[in-house]
């Protein structure tokens, strides 16, 4: 092998050399080559692949002769000699190596498109990036059998053999309507201030953080300590108001329950990130750190407080752009779902019917287009406080599924115990 150490080959080179070595040693494998020269990181590898595609009968002797006659051809004599004598043990593994080469090609292409977008964060570049990611995701090494594979997947679905991964929300009435959250979704929960959206988002985070799932709760409005107190109140079923002066107001039994709740929260795969402002690039960094999770969920509280990495002429334009970028992130990291909390505008207050509509989404119509699901919260007692309501009694919380790209719309009814920040 001319003293080349396989272990020192970088991640890009190793699968590329494996493919070329097999194609040279076993010409019958050339019919299984689905990659194009552009997919290869090393230009010398790309040149050899192009030669093999254009001349299927090309032998190792031809490659060597070309390299001797023209030193720049295929990287030169020594480079071609290295490939011809590369110690590839078996003809098996061609598919996996092609998938790996394409994986690195896709990463490079996405990085290029992201850099183009950062240089010019226009709507056109955002749509171009989104389209390019979708195009890259459609490449299939087994393209000849893709129809059969798709039908096989659907047949498995019909017989419950290989279900689409869906993570239940943990709210029975809501799950009966939407099923749960799928990977790669951008979902939105919208409501007027103090109606219960942060409480719902926190409990969602708690209920999603199970098995090998990972949840990151990004807060730009509420301090981490306050959110932790809300979560502990939820787990321990202790009134949130008692946390303000716990030593005075909590009983010994309540203190014990909160202490036990701390142990539960400590073991939970839920992390709170507190920042006054968060940009889409920071969300991308969080998603990248969660790439090993089976299912990852990023909860953003709330969308309109995010800031873009570039300046925009208006808040409407900025929020629309942020919404598009979050959608792109869910396409880029396909095991990640983003749940964005959103504020509704004051238009709700001006109507006789206070139940929210998608047009009430504050600052951006782009959210309607980008989201897979939009859930809007409504409480009648938010507008009409009943005179005979007892302290600690629940409020009826309507979760209005106004948009569901792949399922039903409707209303799920929950009970919200505001004093203990718990929803059933």
C-alpha positions as CSV (number, residue, x, y, z in Angstrom):
1,X,0.0,0.0,0.0
2,X,3.1,2.2,-0.3
3,X,3.1,2.8,3.5
4,X,-0.2,4.7,3.6
5,X,-1.8,4.2,6.9
6,X,-5.6,3.7,6.6
7,X,-6.1,5.0,10.1
8,X,-4.8,8.4,9.1
9,X,-7.1,8.8,6.1
10,X,-9.7,11.5,6.9
11,X,-13.4,10.7,7.0
12,X,-14.0,11.9,3.4
13,X,-11.1,9.9,1.9
14,X,-11.6,6.5,3.4
15,X,-15.0,5.6,1.8
16,X,-14.0,7.2,-1.5
17,X,-10.8,5.1,-1.7
18,X,-12.9,2.0,-0.8
19,X,-15.2,2.6,-3.7
20,X,-12.5,3.2,-6.2
21,X,-10.5,0.2,-5.1
22,X,-13.5,-2.0,-5.6
23,X,-14.4,-0.5,-9.0
24,X,-10.8,-1.1,-10.2
25,X,-10.4,-4.6,-8.7
26,X,-13.9,-5.9,-9.5
27,X,-15.2,-4.2,-12.7
28,X,-18.5,-6.0,-12.4
29,X,-19.4,-3.7,-9.5
30,X,-19.4,-0.6,-11.8
31,X,-23.0,-1.2,-12.7
32,X,-23.8,-0.6,-9.0
33,X,-22.2,2.8,-8.9
34,X,-25.0,5.4,-8.3
35,X,-22.7,8.3,-7.3
36,X,-21.6,11.0,-9.7
37,X,-18.1,12.5,-9.9
38,X,-19.4,15.7,-8.2
39,X,-20.2,13.7,-5.1
40,X,-16.5,13.0,-4.4
41,X,-14.5,15.3,-2.2
42,X,-11.1,14.5,-3.8
43,X,-10.8,15.9,-7.3
44,X,-8.5,13.0,-8.3
45,X,-11.1,10.5,-7.2
46,X,-13.8,12.4,-9.2
47,X,-11.6,12.3,-12.3
48,X,-11.1,8.5,-12.0
49,X,-14.9,8.0,-11.5
50,X,-15.6,10.1,-14.5
51,X,-13.2,8.0,-16.6
52,X,-14.8,4.7,-15.4
53,X,-18.3,6.0,-16.2
54,X,-17.3,7.2,-19.7
55,X,-15.3,4.0,-20.4
56,X,-16.8,1.0,-18.6
57,X,-14.0,-1.3,-20.0
58,X,-11.2,0.8,-18.5
59,X,-8.7,-1.4,-16.7
60,X,-6.1,-0.8,-14.1
61,X,-3.4,-1.1,-16.8
62,X,-5.1,1.7,-18.8
63,X,-5.3,3.9,-15.7
64,X,-1.6,3.3,-15.0
65,X,-0.6,4.0,-18.6
66,X,-2.6,7.3,-18.7
67,X,-1.0,8.3,-15.4
68,X,2.5,7.6,-16.7
69,X,2.0,9.5,-20.0
70,X,0.3,12.4,-18.3
71,X,1.5,13.1,-14.8
72,X,-1.5,15.3,-14.0
73,X,-4.0,12.6,-15.1
74,X,-5.8,11.0,-12.1
75,X,-3.3,12.5,-9.6
76,X,-0.2,10.9,-11.1
77,X,1.5,7.5,-11.2
78,X,2.0,7.1,-7.4
79,X,-1.6,8.0,-6.6
80,X,-3.1,5.6,-9.1
81,X,-0.6,2.9,-8.0
82,X,-1.8,3.4,-4.4
83,X,-5.5,2.8,-5.5
84,X,-4.7,-0.3,-7.6
85,X,-2.8,-1.9,-4.7
86,X,-5.2,-0.6,-2.0
87,X,-5.8,-3.6,0.4
88,X,-9.6,-3.8,0.0
89,X,-10.5,-7.3,1.5
90,X,-14.0,-7.8,-0.1
91,X,-16.2,-6.6,-2.8
92,X,-19.0,-6.3,-0.2
93,X,-19.7,-2.9,1.4
94,X,-20.2,-0.9,-1.8
95,X,-23.6,0.4,-0.8
96,X,-22.6,1.6,2.7
97,X,-19.5,3.4,1.3
98,X,-21.6,5.1,-1.3
99,X,-24.0,6.2,1.4
100,X,-21.2,7.6,3.5
101,X,-19.6,9.5,0.6
102,X,-23.0,11.0,-0.2
103,X,-23.5,11.9,3.5
104,X,-20.4,14.0,3.4
105,X,-21.3,15.5,0.1
106,X,-24.7,16.6,1.5
107,X,-23.0,18.2,4.5
108,X,-20.7,20.2,2.2
109,X,-23.6,21.3,0.0
110,X,-25.7,22.4,2.9
111,X,-22.8,24.4,4.4
112,X,-22.4,26.2,1.0
113,X,-26.0,27.1,0.8
114,X,-26.0,28.3,4.4
115,X,-23.0,30.5,3.7
116,X,-24.8,31.9,0.7
117,X,-27.8,32.7,2.8
118,X,-25.7,34.3,5.6
119,X,-24.1,36.6,2.9
120,X,-27.5,37.5,1.6
121,X,-30.5,36.5,3.9
122,X,-33.1,37.1,1.3
123,X,-36.4,35.2,0.9
124,X,-35.2,33.8,-2.4
125,X,-32.0,32.4,-0.8
126,X,-34.0,30.9,2.1
127,X,-36.4,29.1,-0.4
128,X,-33.4,28.0,-2.5
129,X,-31.7,26.5,0.6
130,X,-34.9,24.8,1.7
131,X,-35.4,23.4,-1.9
132,X,-31.8,22.3,-2.1
133,X,-32.0,20.4,1.2
134,X,-35.2,18.6,0.0
135,X,-33.4,17.7,-3.3
136,X,-30.4,16.4,-1.4
137,X,-32.6,14.2,0.8
138,X,-34.2,12.6,-2.2
139,X,-31.0,10.9,-3.5
140,X,-31.3,7.2,-3.3
141,X,-28.4,4.7,-3.7
142,X,-31.0,2.0,-4.4
143,X,-33.0,4.2,-6.8
144,X,-33.8,1.3,-9.1
145,X,-35.8,-0.4,-6.3
146,X,-37.2,2.8,-4.6
147,X,-40.8,2.1,-5.8
148,X,-40.7,-1.4,-4.3
149,X,-39.1,-0.1,-1.1
150,X,-41.8,2.6,-0.7
151,X,-44.6,0.1,-1.3
152,X,-42.9,-2.3,1.2
153,X,-42.8,0.5,3.8
154,X,-46.5,1.2,3.2
155,X,-47.4,-2.5,3.5
156,X,-45.5,-2.6,6.8
157,X,-47.5,0.5,7.9
158,X,-50.8,-1.3,7.0
159,X,-49.8,-4.3,9.2
160,X,-48.3,-2.2,12.0
161,X,-44.8,-3.7,11.3
162,X,-42.8,-0.5,10.9
163,X,-44.8,2.5,12.2
164,X,-43.7,6.1,11.4
165,X,-42.0,7.2,14.6
166,X,-44.5,9.4,16.5
167,X,-43.9,10.7,20.0
168,X,-47.1,11.1,22.0
169,X,-47.6,14.5,23.7
170,X,-48.8,12.8,26.9
171,X,-52.2,14.5,26.7
172,X,-54.7,11.9,25.8
173,X,-57.3,14.1,24.2
174,X,-54.7,15.9,22.2
175,X,-53.0,12.6,21.1
176,X,-56.4,11.2,20.0
177,X,-56.6,14.2,17.6
178,X,-53.0,14.6,16.3
179,X,-51.4,11.3,17.3
180,X,-48.3,13.0,18.5
181,X,-45.2,14.7,17.2
182,X,-43.2,13.3,14.3
183,X,-39.5,14.0,13.7
184,X,-38.6,16.8,11.4
185,X,-41.6,19.0,12.2
186,X,-41.9,22.7,13.1
187,X,-44.9,23.0,15.3
188,X,-46.4,26.2,16.8
189,X,-48.3,26.8,20.1
190,X,-49.9,30.2,20.1
191,X,-51.9,32.2,22.6
192,X,-52.4,35.6,24.2
193,X,-50.1,36.5,27.2
194,X,-50.7,34.7,30.6
195,X,-53.2,32.2,29.0
196,X,-51.1,29.1,29.8
197,X,-48.8,28.6,26.8
198,X,-45.5,28.4,28.9
199,X,-47.2,26.1,31.4
200,X,-48.3,23.8,28.5
201,X,-44.9,24.0,26.8
202,X,-43.1,23.1,30.1
203,X,-45.3,20.1,30.7
204,X,-44.9,19.0,27.1
205,X,-41.1,19.2,27.6
206,X,-41.5,17.0,30.8
207,X,-43.7,14.5,29.0
208,X,-41.5,14.3,25.9
209,X,-38.3,13.8,27.8
210,X,-38.6,10.0,28.1
211,X,-36.8,7.0,26.8
212,X,-33.9,8.2,24.7
213,X,-35.6,11.5,23.8
214,X,-33.8,14.8,24.6
215,X,-35.5,18.1,25.2
216,X,-34.0,21.6,25.3
217,X,-36.3,24.4,26.5
218,X,-35.0,27.8,25.2
219,X,-36.4,30.7,27.2
220,X,-36.0,34.4,26.3
221,X,-38.8,35.7,28.5
222,X,-38.6,33.8,31.9
223,X,-35.6,33.2,34.1
224,X,-34.4,29.6,34.5
225,X,-35.1,29.7,38.2
226,X,-38.7,30.7,37.7
227,X,-39.2,28.0,35.0
228,X,-37.6,25.4,37.4
229,X,-40.0,26.5,40.1
230,X,-42.9,26.0,37.7
231,X,-41.7,22.6,36.8
232,X,-41.2,21.6,40.4
233,X,-44.7,22.9,41.3
234,X,-46.0,20.7,38.4
235,X,-44.2,17.6,39.5
236,X,-44.8,18.0,43.3
237,X,-48.3,19.4,43.0
238,X,-47.4,22.3,45.2
239,X,-48.9,25.8,44.7
240,X,-46.4,27.9,42.7
241,X,-47.2,31.0,44.9
242,X,-45.6,29.2,47.9
243,X,-42.2,29.2,46.2
244,X,-41.9,32.9,46.7
245,X,-41.4,32.4,50.4
246,X,-41.1,28.6,50.7
247,X,-39.7,28.6,54.3
248,X,-42.8,30.5,55.6
249,X,-45.5,29.1,53.3
250,X,-44.7,25.5,52.7
251,X,-45.6,22.7,55.1
252,X,-42.9,20.1,55.9
253,X,-44.8,17.6,53.7
254,X,-44.8,20.0,50.8
255,X,-41.1,20.7,51.3
256,X,-40.5,16.9,51.1
257,X,-42.5,16.7,47.9
258,X,-40.6,19.5,46.3
259,X,-37.3,17.8,47.3
260,X,-38.4,14.6,45.7
261,X,-39.5,16.5,42.6
262,X,-35.9,17.9,42.4
263,X,-34.6,14.4,42.2
264,X,-37.1,13.6,39.4
265,X,-36.2,16.7,37.5
266,X,-32.4,16.1,37.9
267,X,-32.8,12.7,36.2
268,X,-35.0,14.1,33.4
269,X,-33.4,14.5,30.0
270,X,-34.7,18.1,29.9
271,X,-32.4,21.1,29.8
272,X,-33.4,24.8,30.2
273,X,-31.4,27.4,28.2
274,X,-32.0,31.0,29.4
275,X,-30.9,33.8,27.0
276,X,-32.3,37.2,26.4
277,X,-32.1,36.6,22.7
278,X,-31.6,33.5,20.6
279,X,-30.9,33.4,16.8
280,X,-31.6,30.6,14.3
281,X,-27.8,29.8,14.1
282,X,-27.8,29.2,17.9
283,X,-30.8,26.9,17.5
284,X,-28.9,25.1,14.8
285,X,-26.0,24.6,17.2
286,X,-28.3,23.2,19.8
287,X,-29.8,20.8,17.2
288,X,-26.3,19.7,16.2
289,X,-25.4,18.9,19.9
290,X,-28.6,16.7,20.1
291,X,-27.8,14.7,16.9
292,X,-27.3,11.4,18.9
293,X,-30.7,11.5,20.5
294,X,-33.3,9.1,19.1
295,X,-35.8,12.0,19.1
296,X,-34.8,15.5,19.9
297,X,-37.2,18.4,20.8
298,X,-36.3,22.1,20.9
299,X,-39.0,24.2,22.6
300,X,-38.7,28.0,22.0
301,X,-40.4,30.5,24.3
302,X,-41.2,32.5,22.3
303,X,-40.7,32.9,18.6
304,X,-41.2,36.7,18.3
305,X,-38.4,37.3,20.8
306,X,-35.9,35.6,18.6
307,X,-33.5,37.8,16.6
308,X,-32.2,37.1,13.1
309,X,-28.5,36.9,12.4
310,X,-29.0,39.7,9.8
311,X,-30.8,43.1,9.9
312,X,-34.3,43.3,8.4
313,X,-36.5,46.3,7.4
314,X,-39.4,45.3,9.7
315,X,-40.3,42.9,12.5
316,X,-42.7,41.1,10.2
317,X,-39.9,40.4,7.7
318,X,-37.6,39.3,10.5
319,X,-40.0,36.8,12.1
320,X,-41.0,35.4,8.7
321,X,-37.3,34.8,8.0
322,X,-36.7,33.2,11.4
323,X,-39.7,30.9,10.8
324,X,-38.3,29.8,7.5
325,X,-34.8,29.1,9.0
326,X,-36.4,27.0,11.8
327,X,-38.2,25.0,9.2
328,X,-34.8,24.5,7.3
329,X,-33.2,23.2,10.6
330,X,-35.9,20.5,11.0
331,X,-35.1,19.4,7.4
332,X,-31.4,19.4,8.1
333,X,-31.6,17.5,11.4
334,X,-34.3,14.9,10.7
335,X,-34.5,13.5,14.2
336,X,-35.2,17.0,15.6
337,X,-38.6,18.6,16.1
338,X,-39.0,22.3,17.0
339,X,-42.0,23.5,19.1
340,X,-42.2,27.3,18.9
341,X,-44.4,29.2,21.3
342,X,-45.9,32.3,19.6
343,X,-47.7,35.4,20.7
344,X,-51.1,36.3,19.3
345,X,-51.8,39.9,18.3
346,X,-54.4,42.1,20.0
347,X,-56.9,41.6,17.2
348,X,-58.4,38.8,19.3
349,X,-59.4,41.3,21.9
350,X,-61.4,43.4,19.4
351,X,-63.7,40.6,18.4
352,X,-66.8,39.5,20.1
353,X,-65.7,35.8,19.6
354,X,-62.3,35.7,21.4
355,X,-61.4,32.2,20.1
356,X,-58.1,32.7,18.1
357,X,-57.6,32.2,14.4
358,X,-54.3,31.7,12.5
359,X,-54.6,35.3,11.2
360,X,-54.0,36.4,14.8
361,X,-50.4,35.2,14.8
362,X,-48.4,38.3,15.7
363,X,-45.9,39.8,13.3
364,X,-45.8,37.1,10.7
365,X,-47.9,35.3,8.2
366,X,-44.9,33.1,7.3
367,X,-45.5,31.0,10.4
368,X,-48.8,29.7,8.8
369,X,-46.9,28.5,5.8
370,X,-43.8,27.0,7.6
371,X,-45.5,25.1,10.5
372,X,-46.5,21.5,10.2
373,X,-49.0,22.0,13.1
374,X,-50.4,25.2,14.6
375,X,-52.2,24.8,18.0
376,X,-53.9,27.8,19.5
377,X,-55.0,28.1,23.2
378,X,-58.2,29.4,24.5
379,X,-59.7,29.8,28.0
380,X,-63.1,31.2,28.5
381,X,-62.4,32.2,32.1
382,X,-59.4,34.3,30.7
383,X,-62.0,36.7,29.4
384,X,-65.0,35.9,31.6
385,X,-63.9,35.1,35.2
386,X,-66.7,33.1,36.9
387,X,-67.9,34.6,40.1
388,X,-68.2,31.3,41.9
389,X,-64.9,29.8,41.0
390,X,-63.2,28.1,43.9
391,X,-59.4,28.7,44.7
392,X,-57.3,26.0,43.0
393,X,-60.2,24.9,40.7
394,X,-59.2,24.1,37.1
395,X,-59.8,26.2,34.0
396,X,-61.0,24.5,30.9
397,X,-58.2,24.9,28.3
398,X,-59.0,24.4,24.7
399,X,-56.2,23.4,22.4
400,X,-57.4,24.4,18.9
401,X,-55.5,22.5,16.2
402,X,-55.9,25.1,13.5
403,X,-53.5,23.5,11.1
404,X,-52.3,19.9,10.8
405,X,-50.5,19.2,7.6
406,X,-50.8,15.5,7.8
407,X,-53.9,14.9,10.0
408,X,-57.1,16.2,11.5
409,X,-57.9,19.6,12.8
410,X,-60.2,20.2,15.8
411,X,-60.2,21.0,19.5
412,X,-58.8,19.0,22.4
413,X,-60.1,20.0,25.8
414,X,-57.7,20.0,28.8
415,X,-57.9,21.1,32.4
416,X,-55.4,23.7,33.6
417,X,-54.6,23.9,37.3
418,X,-52.8,27.3,37.2
419,X,-51.9,27.2,40.9
420,X,-49.7,24.1,40.5
421,X,-48.9,24.7,36.8
422,X,-50.4,21.3,35.9
423,X,-52.5,20.4,32.9
424,X,-54.5,17.2,32.4
